[in-house]
């Protein structure tokens, strides 16, 4: 016997035995649910499938509630959706797992680190390269110059050094780039102008082409690459390798037009009339000053590095050099001067070494090559005397932290002193010289909307000109975001969310060494593989690349050091899926989470109680489907958990079943070797 009732005001028919959820889904209305399983009796524990009876005002679990004739049910009203969001966020507040590994979360491009490390470690470098290029379209470059955000959050920092993640990108690209080609879709007929051929512009063009949109890059310099070509020295990134990488963009059908500068021989209005959209990715080519008297006598760091590149690394010996600054550009200038034959190279930095923003490895290698460092030293005045430059400096002490979180340098009264030099290089920072007609914010960068890239109708921004001077991988991520915004507006394809929900067990400092062994069987205790450097004396006198790429054998060992700490069920987790769709926040409700607790006594099954949301599906599956009663809800209140009788652990025979694993919505029960 059928009855008629209403879902969101629409008359629908329910057959005998159908729940509200059954009828909704039959009528194309999807209601999320975590605890529903057709083979078992109703559970109604998660309340994620909630609907509202309009007449009574009661909220009902649609997975079990049977409709009655004439009943009016709200399914998708704001009130109902908010109730579901609340239910999901409450579950997330207690859920303790890692949706994604910390390395992937730390990567500005959100590259699938575990996946490409695993593929390369197994010798499948082509698959590894494919995974890498889903988010990093310049792996040759990034594999050499990335500051390794991923490695800083690697959980192997707990017991030593991180996995050599960046080397996997480098080797995969070095081995496969000549033969690799993406599966390119047919062109849609849409065409986009990209202003700037640096990492952000190249990335934007790449992802446009991957969506069937033709891209034309307009570049002011004779060659593409931006700061990767004109700001990164040859010894870090050989230009022959950069040329190979950029040639790949041409192979994909991306066009380049050189010697074109916006505002001079390139008109924004003309581009808008000729193209369906315009992406501005002009970078940060204007150097910041030293903010002291006579600063015009100093050579800007980016100008110095560009001159060396344009002269093929045969620039004149700069004599005794002072480099003011503590970032990676400063390190590049210092180490370049060493290679040009400078008899003395000194770095002046106004804070201590601990506050230097440059990568530690760059500082270490600069010291190895003979660079001198004077910390807590700031410039006051630069002048020219008797053909020499004289820099007046003053000593500093560290005060309270400033807006950057670092302790603010405070001048010591009466501590002024002078240093004489042949060359003074200012490597303080960079800023954007935004062409006229493009709106800027109070920082002098492009003014963009809430999506981080849209400047105006048909106009988008990407890279350093939006964010300020950043890293190559951050520019690549920004270029991808700009391209996806264009795809959204031109093709009507919604922008995907980057990791919309990511519950995390915390930073590596928050875990114990013992947990690493539990998270992965046969975790290697070997130390990190070492890079092979050219001899130090050769490093100081040549622009040859300073170190070789790690071998496949080395990376196979590094793979065994990877904890693989992301959730093995991250692709299928219903909690993550529905929470992402509902726009939930993982930290909407604060409070104590269940402490991580693993049962790995079974040789093939892992029970991760921190991920368990106590939906009870596994208990009922075991009892009602398998005809066993191995699992039950134990203890009470917050400490309640799913376990076996007398805590005996799952029996060996469970290896032949796995029904509870297949039904678990969060990966709290899983095969140990699912990966």
Order of alpha helices (4+ residues) and beta strands (2+ residues): beta-beta-alpha-beta-beta-beta-alpha-alpha-alpha-alpha-alpha-alpha-alpha-beta-alpha-beta-alpha-alpha-beta-alpha-beta-beta-beta-alpha-beta-alpha-beta-alpha-beta-beta-beta-beta-beta-beta-beta-beta-beta-alpha-alpha-alpha-alpha-alpha-alpha-beta-beta-alpha-beta-beta-alpha-beta
